[in-house]
Amino acid sequence: MPELSCPVCGGTMAVPEDALAGELFEHGECGAQLELIVDDSGSMSLKMAEEVAEDWGE
Ligand SMILES: [Zn+2]
């Protein structure tokens, strides 16, 4: 299971081997919604899902 780094908190997050590009995950450590990015060579990374930005207003 690949371990990717969270772009929000810098922690590690395990992603299932069969995860698909565009799949959303919630990082339990910081609560961020993360979107899985898979590039042409098949390497995975995470970026913050844009749709959650609105929920942060306080
Ligand atoms: Zn995080």
N, CA, C, O and the ligand as a Tripos MOL2 file, in Angstrom:
@<TRIPOS>MOLECULE
protein
  233   231    59     0     0
PROTEIN
NO_CHARGES

@<TRIPOS>ATOM
      1 N           0.8430   -1.2010    0.0000 N.3       1 MET1
      2 CA          0.0000    0.0000    0.0000 C.3       1 MET1
      3 C           0.8820    1.2570    0.0000 C.2       1 MET1
      4 O           1.6460    1.4770    0.9390 O.2       1 MET1
      5 N           0.7770    2.0630   -1.0310 N.am      2 PRO2
      6 CA          1.6610    3.2380   -1.1090 C.3       2 PRO2
      7 C           1.3620    4.2250    0.0140 C.2       2 PRO2
      8 O           0.2110    4.4330    0.3960 O.2       2 PRO2
      9 N           2.4280    4.8230    0.5280 N.am      3 GLU3
     10 CA          2.2490    5.8830    1.5110 C.3       3 GLU3
     11 C           2.5970    7.2040    0.8580 C.2       3 GLU3
     12 O           3.7250    7.4100    0.4090 O.2       3 GLU3
     13 N           1.6360    8.0850    0.8080 N.am      4 LEU4
     14 CA          1.8300    9.3810    0.1710 C.3       4 LEU4
     15 C           1.8890   10.4570    1.2410 C.2       4 LEU4
     16 O           1.4430   10.2540    2.3700 O.2       4 LEU4
     17 N           2.4460   11.6030    0.8710 N.am      5 SER5
     18 CA          2.4960   12.6570    1.8710 C.3       5 SER5
     19 C           1.3200   13.6080    1.6890 C.2       5 SER5
     20 O           0.9330   13.9360    0.5670 O.2       5 SER5
     21 N           0.7730   14.0330    2.7890 N.am      6 CYS6
     22 CA         -0.3650   14.9410    2.7910 C.3       6 CYS6
     23 C           0.1150   16.3620    2.5120 C.2       6 CYS6
     24 O           0.9940   16.8570    3.2170 O.2       6 CYS6
     25 N          -0.4420   17.0290    1.4990 N.am      7 PRO7
     26 CA          0.0060   18.3770    1.1670 C.3       7 PRO7
     27 C          -0.4570   19.4080    2.1870 C.2       7 PRO7
     28 O           0.0170   20.5440    2.1760 O.2       7 PRO7
     29 N          -1.3560   19.0350    3.0480 N.am      8 VAL8
     30 CA         -1.9070   19.9810    4.0170 C.3       8 VAL8
     31 C          -1.0810   19.9790    5.3010 C.2       8 VAL8
     32 O          -0.6480   21.0310    5.7710 O.2       8 VAL8
     33 N          -0.8670   18.7890    5.8650 N.am      9 CYS9
     34 CA         -0.1900   18.7190    7.1560 C.3       9 CYS9
     35 C           1.1940   18.0970    7.0550 C.2       9 CYS9
     36 O           1.9600   18.1320    8.0180 O.2       9 CYS9
     37 N           1.5300   17.5190    5.8800 N.am     10 GLY10
     38 CA          2.8520   16.9320    5.7140 C.3      10 GLY10
     39 C           2.9810   15.5350    6.2790 C.2      10 GLY10
     40 O           4.0460   14.9240    6.1870 O.2      10 GLY10
     41 N           1.9320   15.0300    6.8510 N.am     11 GLY11
     42 CA          1.9590   13.6710    7.3860 C.3      11 GLY11
     43 C           1.8450   12.6470    6.2770 C.2      11 GLY11
     44 O           1.6540   13.0020    5.1130 O.2      11 GLY11
     45 N           1.9610   11.3870    6.6290 N.am     12 THR12
     46 CA          1.8290   10.3350    5.6320 C.3      12 THR12
     47 C           0.4200    9.7680    5.6380 C.2      12 THR12
     48 O          -0.2680    9.7540    6.6590 O.2      12 THR12
     49 N           0.0180    9.3040    4.4740 N.am     13 MET13
     50 CA         -1.2960    8.7190    4.3390 C.3      13 MET13
     51 C          -1.2190    7.5050    3.4350 C.2      13 MET13
     52 O          -0.7190    7.5980    2.3140 O.2      13 MET13
     53 N          -1.7040    6.3750    3.9040 N.am     14 ALA14
     54 CA         -1.6980    5.1410    3.1200 C.3      14 ALA14
     55 C          -2.8920    5.1390    2.1820 C.2      14 ALA14
     56 O          -4.0190    5.4190    2.5890 O.2      14 ALA14
     57 N          -2.6310    4.8210    0.9300 N.am     15 VAL15
     58 CA         -3.6750    4.7840   -0.0980 C.3      15 VAL15
     59 C          -3.7580    3.3630   -0.6390 C.2      15 VAL15
     60 O          -2.7230    2.7460   -0.8920 O.2      15 VAL15
     61 N          -4.9560    2.8320   -0.8230 N.am     16 PRO16
     62 CA         -5.0860    1.4630   -1.3560 C.3      16 PRO16
     63 C          -4.4250    1.3270   -2.7240 C.2      16 PRO16
     64 O          -4.4220    2.2650   -3.5200 O.2      16 PRO16
     65 N          -3.8630    0.1400   -2.9870 N.am     17 GLU17
     66 CA         -3.1930   -0.1320   -4.2630 C.3      17 GLU17
     67 C          -4.1180    0.1050   -5.4540 C.2      17 GLU17
     68 O          -3.6770    0.5450   -6.5160 O.2      17 GLU17
     69 N          -5.4010   -0.1900   -5.2680 N.am     18 ASP18
     70 CA         -6.3420   -0.1040   -6.3820 C.3      18 ASP18
     71 C          -7.0800    1.2320   -6.4340 C.2      18 ASP18
     72 O          -8.0890    1.3650   -7.1260 O.2      18 ASP18
     73 N          -6.5750    2.2090   -5.7020 N.am     19 ALA19
     74 CA         -7.2110    3.5230   -5.7370 C.3      19 ALA19
     75 C          -7.0930    4.1240   -7.1390 C.2      19 ALA19
     76 O          -6.1180    3.8920   -7.8540 O.2      19 ALA19
     77 N          -8.0970    4.8900   -7.5040 N.am     20 LEU20
     78 CA         -8.1340    5.4700   -8.8380 C.3      20 LEU20
     79 C          -7.8480    6.9690   -8.7820 C.2      20 LEU20
     80 O          -8.1130    7.6340   -7.7810 O.2      20 LEU20
     81 N          -7.3030    7.4770   -9.8760 N.am     21 ALA21
     82 CA         -7.0810    8.9170   -9.9780 C.3      21 ALA21
     83 C          -8.4060    9.6470   -9.7950 C.2      21 ALA21
     84 O          -9.4320    9.2480  -10.3460 O.2      21 ALA21
     85 N          -8.3670   10.6960   -9.0310 N.am     22 GLY22
     86 CA         -9.5700   11.4790   -8.8050 C.3      22 GLY22
     87 C         -10.3670   11.0320   -7.5910 C.2      22 GLY22
     88 O         -11.3290   11.6860   -7.1900 O.2      22 GLY22
     89 N          -9.9560    9.9130   -7.0100 N.am     23 GLU23
     90 CA        -10.6550    9.4350   -5.8240 C.3      23 GLU23
     91 C         -10.3460   10.3570   -4.6420 C.2      23 GLU23
     92 O          -9.2400   10.8820   -4.5180 O.2      23 GLU23
     93 N         -11.3310   10.5370   -3.7930 N.am     24 LEU24
     94 CA        -11.1530   11.4320   -2.6600 C.3      24 LEU24
     95 C         -10.9430   10.6290   -1.3850 C.2      24 LEU24
     96 O         -11.5750    9.5970   -1.1570 O.2      24 LEU24
     97 N         -10.0420   11.1360   -0.5710 N.am     25 PHE25
     98 CA         -9.7730   10.5140    0.7180 C.3      25 PHE25
     99 C          -9.7590   11.5870    1.7770 C.2      25 PHE25
    100 O          -9.3690   12.7270    1.5250 O.2      25 PHE25
    101 N         -10.1930   11.2090    2.9750 N.am     26 GLU26
    102 CA        -10.0470   12.1330    4.0770 C.3      26 GLU26
    103 C          -8.8540   11.7090    4.9050 C.2      26 GLU26
    104 O          -8.7590   10.5650    5.3490 O.2      26 GLU26
    105 N          -7.9320   12.6630    5.1070 N.am     27 HIS27
    106 CA         -6.7720   12.3550    5.9290 C.3      27 HIS27
    107 C          -7.1700   12.4610    7.3950 C.2      27 HIS27
    108 O          -7.5200   13.5370    7.8790 O.2      27 HIS27
    109 N          -7.1120   11.3400    8.0890 N.am     28 GLY28
    110 CA         -7.5730   11.3130    9.4680 C.3      28 GLY28
    111 C          -6.7840   12.2280   10.3880 C.2      28 GLY28
    112 O          -7.3280   12.7260   11.3740 O.2      28 GLY28
    113 N          -5.5100   12.4590   10.0850 N.am     29 GLU29
    114 CA         -4.6750   13.2450   10.9940 C.3      29 GLU29
    115 C          -5.0520   14.7140   11.0170 C.2      29 GLU29
    116 O          -4.9820   15.3630   12.0610 O.2      29 GLU29
    117 N          -5.4580   15.2480    9.8500 N.am     30 CYS30
    118 CA         -5.7630   16.6750    9.7890 C.3      30 CYS30
    119 C          -7.1710   16.9520    9.2890 C.2      30 CYS30
    120 O          -7.6250   18.0960    9.3180 O.2      30 CYS30
    121 N          -7.8660   15.9180    8.8290 N.am     31 GLY31
    122 CA         -9.2450   16.0980    8.4040 C.3      31 GLY31
    123 C          -9.4100   16.6600    7.0040 C.2      31 GLY31
    124 O         -10.5310   16.9290    6.5730 O.2      31 GLY31
    125 N          -8.3030   16.8410    6.2850 N.am     32 ALA32
    126 CA         -8.3930   17.4070    4.9410 C.3      32 ALA32
    127 C          -8.9600   16.4050    3.9480 C.2      32 ALA32
    128 O          -8.7190   15.2030    4.0570 O.2      32 ALA32
    129 N          -9.7080   16.9050    2.9890 N.am     33 GLN33
    130 CA        -10.1470   16.0770    1.8740 C.3      33 GLN33
    131 C          -9.0750   16.1400    0.8030 C.2      33 GLN33
    132 O          -8.7110   17.2250    0.3500 O.2      33 GLN33
    133 N          -8.5690   14.9870    0.3950 N.am     34 LEU34
    134 CA         -7.4680   14.9270   -0.5570 C.3      34 LEU34
    135 C          -7.8880   14.1650   -1.7990 C.2      34 LEU34
    136 O          -8.6080   13.1700   -1.7210 O.2      34 LEU34
    137 N          -7.4300   14.6440   -2.9400 N.am     35 GLU35
    138 CA         -7.7300   13.9870   -4.2070 C.3      35 GLU35
    139 C          -6.4840   13.2730   -4.7010 C.2      35 GLU35
    140 O          -5.3840   13.8230   -4.6630 O.2      35 GLU35
    141 N          -6.6660   12.0460   -5.1640 N.am     36 LEU36
    142 CA         -5.5410   11.2730   -5.6600 C.3      36 LEU36
    143 C          -5.2120   11.6710   -7.0980 C.2      36 LEU36
    144 O          -6.0850   11.7090   -7.9660 O.2      36 LEU36
    145 N          -3.9540   11.9620   -7.3240 N.am     37 ILE37
    146 CA         -3.4550   12.2950   -8.6550 C.3      37 ILE37
    147 C          -2.5340   11.1720   -9.0960 C.2      37 ILE37
    148 O          -1.6540   10.7640   -8.3380 O.2      37 ILE37
    149 N          -2.7190   10.6640  -10.3110 N.am     38 VAL38
    150 CA         -1.8260    9.6460  -10.8570 C.3      38 VAL38
    151 C          -1.2620   10.1720  -12.1710 C.2      38 VAL38
    152 O          -2.0130   10.4810  -13.0960 O.2      38 VAL38
    153 N           0.0440   10.2710  -12.2490 N.am     39 ASP39
    154 CA          0.6300   10.8110  -13.4770 C.3      39 ASP39
    155 C           0.8650    9.7050  -14.5120 C.2      39 ASP39
    156 O           0.5760    8.5370  -14.2540 O.2      39 ASP39
    157 N           1.3810   10.0730  -15.6590 N.am     40 ASP40
    158 CA          1.5160    9.1390  -16.7660 C.3      40 ASP40
    159 C           2.3830    7.9300  -16.4400 C.2      40 ASP40
    160 O           2.1920    6.8510  -17.0020 O.2      40 ASP40
    161 N           3.3180    8.1110  -15.5460 N.am     41 SER41
    162 CA          4.1930    6.9990  -15.1930 C.3      41 SER41
    163 C           3.6010    6.1460  -14.0790 C.2      41 SER41
    164 O           4.2170    5.1800  -13.6280 O.2      41 SER41
    165 N           2.4020    6.5140  -13.6410 N.am     42 GLY42
    166 CA          1.7250    5.7100  -12.6390 C.3      42 GLY42
    167 C           2.0710    6.0630  -11.2060 C.2      42 GLY42
    168 O           1.6390    5.3760  -10.2790 O.2      42 GLY42
    169 N           2.8470    7.1270  -11.0060 N.am     43 SER43
    170 CA          3.1570    7.4740   -9.6280 C.3      43 SER43
    171 C           2.0440    8.3410   -9.0390 C.2      43 SER43
    172 O           1.4640    9.1960   -9.7100 O.2      43 SER43
    173 N           1.7770    8.0900   -7.7860 N.am     44 MET44
    174 CA          0.6390    8.7150   -7.1150 C.3      44 MET44
    175 C           1.0720    9.8920   -6.2720 C.2      44 MET44
    176 O           2.1560    9.9000   -5.6890 O.2      44 MET44
    177 N           0.2070   10.8830   -6.2170 N.am     45 SER45
    178 CA          0.4090   11.9680   -5.2630 C.3      45 SER45
    179 C          -0.9600   12.4600   -4.8220 C.2      45 SER45
    180 O          -1.9860   12.0630   -5.3750 O.2      45 SER45
    181 N          -0.9600   13.3130   -3.8400 N.am     46 LEU46
    182 CA         -2.2170   13.8280   -3.3100 C.3      46 LEU46
    183 C          -2.2500   15.3340   -3.4270 C.2      46 LEU46
    184 O          -1.2250   15.9990   -3.2780 O.2      46 LEU46
    185 N          -3.4250   15.8730   -3.6950 N.am     47 LYS47
    186 CA         -3.5920   17.3160   -3.6030 C.3      47 LYS47
    187 C          -4.8730   17.6030   -2.8270 C.2      47 LYS47
    188 O          -5.7600   16.7560   -2.7320 O.2      47 LYS47
    189 N          -4.9510   18.7810   -2.2890 N.am     48 MET48
    190 CA         -6.1330   19.1260   -1.5420 C.3      48 MET48
    191 C          -7.3180   19.2270   -2.4910 C.2      48 MET48
    192 O          -7.2250   19.8710   -3.5360 O.2      48 MET48
    193 N          -8.4330   18.5930   -2.1300 N.am     49 ALA49
    194 CA         -9.6340   18.6750   -2.9630 C.3      49 ALA49
    195 C         -10.1970   20.0870   -2.8720 C.2      49 ALA49
    196 O         -10.3580   20.6380   -1.7830 O.2      49 ALA49
    197 N         -10.4900   20.6570   -4.0280 N.am     50 GLU50
    198 CA        -10.8510   22.0700   -4.0490 C.3      50 GLU50
    199 C         -12.2110   22.3560   -3.4240 C.2      50 GLU50
    200 O         -12.4250   23.4230   -2.8490 O.2      50 GLU50
    201 N         -13.1260   21.4010   -3.5400 N.am     51 GLU51
    202 CA        -14.4730   21.6840   -3.0820 C.3      51 GLU51
    203 C         -14.5960   21.8940   -1.5870 C.2      51 GLU51
    204 O         -15.5980   22.4430   -1.1290 O.2      51 GLU51
    205 N         -13.6130   21.4770   -0.8170 N.am     52 VAL52
    206 CA        -13.7390   21.6650    0.6230 C.3      52 VAL52
    207 C         -13.3520   23.0700    1.0760 C.2      52 VAL52
    208 O         -13.6370   23.4610    2.2080 O.2      52 VAL52
    209 N         -12.7070   23.8240    0.1970 N.am     53 ALA53
    210 CA        -12.2170   25.1370    0.6200 C.3      53 ALA53
    211 C         -13.3380   25.9870    1.2110 C.2      53 ALA53
    212 O         -13.1170   26.7700    2.1350 O.2      53 ALA53
    213 N         -14.5310   25.8260    0.6710 N.am     54 GLU54
    214 CA        -15.6330   26.6530    1.1580 C.3      54 GLU54
    215 C         -16.0270   26.3390    2.5950 C.2      54 GLU54
    216 O         -16.5430   27.1960    3.3120 O.2      54 GLU54
    217 N         -15.7830   25.1230    2.9970 N.am     55 ASP55
    218 CA        -16.2130   24.7330    4.3340 C.3      55 ASP55
    219 C         -15.3390   25.2920    5.4440 C.2      55 ASP55
    220 O         -15.6240   25.1330    6.6310 O.2      55 ASP55
    221 N         -14.2830   25.9400    5.0300 N.am     56 TRP56
    222 CA        -13.3270   26.3770    6.0530 C.3      56 TRP56
    223 C         -13.6590   27.7310    6.6570 C.2      56 TRP56
    224 O         -13.0740   28.1170    7.6700 O.2      56 TRP56
    225 N         -14.5840   28.4520    6.0520 N.am     57 GLY57
    226 CA        -14.8920   29.7880    6.5720 C.3      57 GLY57
    227 C         -15.4100   29.7390    8.0000 C.2      57 GLY57
    228 O         -16.2420   28.8990    8.3420 O.2      57 GLY57
    229 N         -14.9220   30.6230    8.8060 N.am     58 GLU58
    230 CA        -15.3980   30.6670   10.1990 C.3      58 GLU58
    231 C         -15.7110   32.0780   10.6080 C.2      58 GLU58
    232 O         -16.1240   32.3150   11.7430 O.2      58 GLU58
    233 ZN         -3.1030   15.7590    6.4980 Zn       59 ZN59
@<TRIPOS>BOND
     1     1     2 1
     2     2     3 1
     3     3     4 2
     4     3     5 am
     5     5     6 1
     6     6     7 1
     7     7     8 2
     8     7     9 am
     9     9    10 1
    10    10    11 1
    11    11    12 2
    12    11    13 am
    13    13    14 1
    14    14    15 1
    15    15    16 2
    16    15    17 am
    17    17    18 1
    18    18    19 1
    19    19    20 2
    20    19    21 am
    21    21    22 1
    22    22    23 1
    23    23    24 2
    24    23    25 am
    25    25    26 1
    26    26    27 1
    27    27    28 2
    28    27    29 am
    29    29    30 1
    30    30    31 1
    31    31    32 2
    32    31    33 am
    33    33    34 1
    34    34    35 1
    35    35    36 2
    36    35    37 am
    37    37    38 1
    38    38    39 1
    39    39    40 2
    40    39    41 am
    41    41    42 1
    42    42    43 1
    43    43    44 2
    44    43    45 am
    45    45    46 1
    46    46    47 1
    47    47    48 2
    48    47    49 am
    49    49    50 1
    50    50    51 1
    51    51    52 2
    52    51    53 am
    53    53    54 1
    54    54    55 1
    55    55    56 2
    56    55    57 am
    57    57    58 1
    58    58    59 1
    59    59    60 2
    60    59    61 am
    61    61    62 1
    62    62    63 1
    63    63    64 2
    64    63    65 am
    65    65    66 1
    66    66    67 1
    67    67    68 2
    68    67    69 am
    69    69    70 1
    70    70    71 1
    71    71    72 2
    72    71    73 am
    73    73    74 1
    74    74    75 1
    75    75    76 2
    76    75    77 am
    77    77    78 1
    78    78    79 1
    79    79    80 2
    80    79    81 am
    81    81    82 1
    82    82    83 1
    83    83    84 2
    84    83    85 am
    85    85    86 1
    86    86    87 1
    87    87    88 2
    88    87    89 am
    89    89    90 1
    90    90    91 1
    91    91    92 2
    92    91    93 am
    93    93    94 1
    94    94    95 1
    95    95    96 2
    96    95    97 am
    97    97    98 1
    98    98    99 1
    99    99   100 2
   100    99   101 am
   101   101   102 1
   102   102   103 1
   103   103   104 2
   104   103   105 am
   105   105   106 1
   106   106   107 1
   107   107   108 2
   108   107   109 am
   109   109   110 1
   110   110   111 1
   111   111   112 2
   112   111   113 am
   113   113   114 1
   114   114   115 1
   115   115   116 2
   116   115   117 am
   117   117   118 1
   118   118   119 1
   119   119   120 2
   120   119   121 am
   121   121   122 1
   122   122   123 1
   123   123   124 2
   124   123   125 am
   125   125   126 1
   126   126   127 1
   127   127   128 2
   128   127   129 am
   129   129   130 1
   130   130   131 1
   131   131   132 2
   132   131   133 am
   133   133   134 1
   134   134   135 1
   135   135   136 2
   136   135   137 am
   137   137   138 1
   138   138   139 1
   139   139   140 2
   140   139   141 am
   141   141   142 1
   142   142   143 1
   143   143   144 2
   144   143   145 am
   145   145   146 1
   146   146   147 1
   147   147   148 2
   148   147   149 am
   149   149   150 1
   150   150   151 1
   151   151   152 2
   152   151   153 am
   153   153   154 1
   154   154   155 1
   155   155   156 2
   156   155   157 am
   157   157   158 1
   158   158   159 1
   159   159   160 2
   160   159   161 am
   161   161   162 1
   162   162   163 1
   163   163   164 2
   164   163   165 am
   165   165   166 1
   166   166   167 1
   167   167   168 2
   168   167   169 am
   169   169   170 1
   170   170   171 1
   171   171   172 2
   172   171   173 am
   173   173   174 1
   174   174   175 1
   175   175   176 2
   176   175   177 am
   177   177   178 1
   178   178   179 1
   179   179   180 2
   180   179   181 am
   181   181   182 1
   182   182   183 1
   183   183   184 2
   184   183   185 am
   185   185   186 1
   186   186   187 1
   187   187   188 2
   188   187   189 am
   189   189   190 1
   190   190   191 1
   191   191   192 2
   192   191   193 am
   193   193   194 1
   194   194   195 1
   195   195   196 2
   196   195   197 am
   197   197   198 1
   198   198   199 1
   199   199   200 2
   200   199   201 am
   201   201   202 1
   202   202   203 1
   203   203   204 2
   204   203   205 am
   205   205   206 1
   206   206   207 1
   207   207   208 2
   208   207   209 am
   209   209   210 1
   210   210   211 1
   211   211   212 2
   212   211   213 am
   213   213   214 1
   214   214   215 1
   215   215   216 2
   216   215   217 am
   217   217   218 1
   218   218   219 1
   219   219   220 2
   220   219   221 am
   221   221   222 1
   222   222   223 1
   223   223   224 2
   224   223   225 am
   225   225   226 1
   226   226   227 1
   227   227   228 2
   228   227   229 am
   229   229   230 1
   230   230   231 1
   231   231   232 2
@<TRIPOS>SUBSTRUCTURE
     1 MET1         2 RESIDUE 1 A MET
     2 PRO2         6 RESIDUE 1 A PRO
     3 GLU3        10 RESIDUE 1 A GLU
     4 LEU4        14 RESIDUE 1 A LEU
     5 SER5        18 RESIDUE 1 A SER
     6 CYS6        22 RESIDUE 1 A CYS
     7 PRO7        26 RESIDUE 1 A PRO
     8 VAL8        30 RESIDUE 1 A VAL
     9 CYS9        34 RESIDUE 1 A CYS
    10 GLY10       38 RESIDUE 1 A GLY
    11 GLY11       42 RESIDUE 1 A GLY
    12 THR12       46 RESIDUE 1 A THR
    13 MET13       50 RESIDUE 1 A MET
    14 ALA14       54 RESIDUE 1 A ALA
    15 VAL15       58 RESIDUE 1 A VAL
    16 PRO16       62 RESIDUE 1 A PRO
    17 GLU17       66 RESIDUE 1 A GLU
    18 ASP18       70 RESIDUE 1 A ASP
    19 ALA19       74 RESIDUE 1 A ALA
    20 LEU20       78 RESIDUE 1 A LEU
    21 ALA21       82 RESIDUE 1 A ALA
    22 GLY22       86 RESIDUE 1 A GLY
    23 GLU23       90 RESIDUE 1 A GLU
    24 LEU24       94 RESIDUE 1 A LEU
    25 PHE25       98 RESIDUE 1 A PHE
    26 GLU26      102 RESIDUE 1 A GLU
    27 HIS27      106 RESIDUE 1 A HIS
    28 GLY28      110 RESIDUE 1 A GLY
    29 GLU29      114 RESIDUE 1 A GLU
    30 CYS30      118 RESIDUE 1 A CYS
    31 GLY31      122 RESIDUE 1 A GLY
    32 ALA32      126 RESIDUE 1 A ALA
    33 GLN33      130 RESIDUE 1 A GLN
    34 LEU34      134 RESIDUE 1 A LEU
    35 GLU35      138 RESIDUE 1 A GLU
    36 LEU36      142 RESIDUE 1 A LEU
    37 ILE37      146 RESIDUE 1 A ILE
    38 VAL38      150 RESIDUE 1 A VAL
    39 ASP39      154 RESIDUE 1 A ASP
    40 ASP40      158 RESIDUE 1 A ASP
    41 SER41      162 RESIDUE 1 A SER
    42 GLY42      166 RESIDUE 1 A GLY
    43 SER43      170 RESIDUE 1 A SER
    44 MET44      174 RESIDUE 1 A MET
    45 SER45      178 RESIDUE 1 A SER
    46 LEU46      182 RESIDUE 1 A LEU
    47 LYS47      186 RESIDUE 1 A LYS
    48 MET48      190 RESIDUE 1 A MET
    49 ALA49      194 RESIDUE 1 A ALA
    50 GLU50      198 RESIDUE 1 A GLU
    51 GLU51      202 RESIDUE 1 A GLU
    52 VAL52      206 RESIDUE 1 A VAL
    53 ALA53      210 RESIDUE 1 A ALA
    54 GLU54      214 RESIDUE 1 A GLU
    55 ASP55      218 RESIDUE 1 A ASP
    56 TRP56      222 RESIDUE 1 A TRP
    57 GLY57      226 RESIDUE 1 A GLY
    58 GLU58      230 RESIDUE 1 A GLU
    59 ZN59       233 GROUP 0 **** ****
